[in-house]
């Protein structure tokens, strides 16, 4: 993509984590592909899995702002594996807030990171919001996004979920999850209650293919370096 910064996979990971450390986030190491003390999951399928105790109010994090690069195994849409963009194993960059910041900061930092750190031209980006989320539309417009590049989508296309945790999302380069005790209320409140949480996720393969103007994830520098990068011998 013209104007976008070019990074190796290692540089992209570090660039992202460093950016959010500058925003007061604690860098958290990737957890195992086998979830720890979680009988509800066979494999780690998302970056937020290791943070579930915080989301559910069962534990309190040392820092309510966290960022990680999590290795994940695709299960919920495994039937998509085999095309140019869906891989069995992938890495998910994520920044998380547990009762700290909410939509305003999450949106502002996502836009800053994508347009200023990755230098992806703003005019090439589209935003999606949940159908009735007028607040999110207003916040995206504050970042300079024209309304004709903001699209309202319903649950079929703009809803992130897994058993027990289903919340509205924003899709494209990033996915933003806002959760609370009641998912309907979570879309409408401006001030985060103690139970509210934010998860912003970036697929590192997708970002790498995007900034390198390559349509296929398998054509980035990531797959050949995957096993050594994760410290596996086989």
Secondary structure, 3 states (H helix, E strand, C coil): CCCCCCCCHHHHHHHHHHHHHHCCCEEECCCCCCCCCCCCCCCCCCCCHHHHHHHCCCCCCCCCEEEEEEEEECCCCHHHCCCCCCCCEEEEEEEEEECCCCHHHHHHHHHHHHHHHCCCCHHHCCEEEECCCHHHHHHHHHCCCCHHHEEEECCCCCEEEECCEEEECCCCCCEEEEECCCHHHHCCCCCCCCCCEEEEEEEHHHHHHHHCCCCCHHHCCHHHHHHHHHCCCC
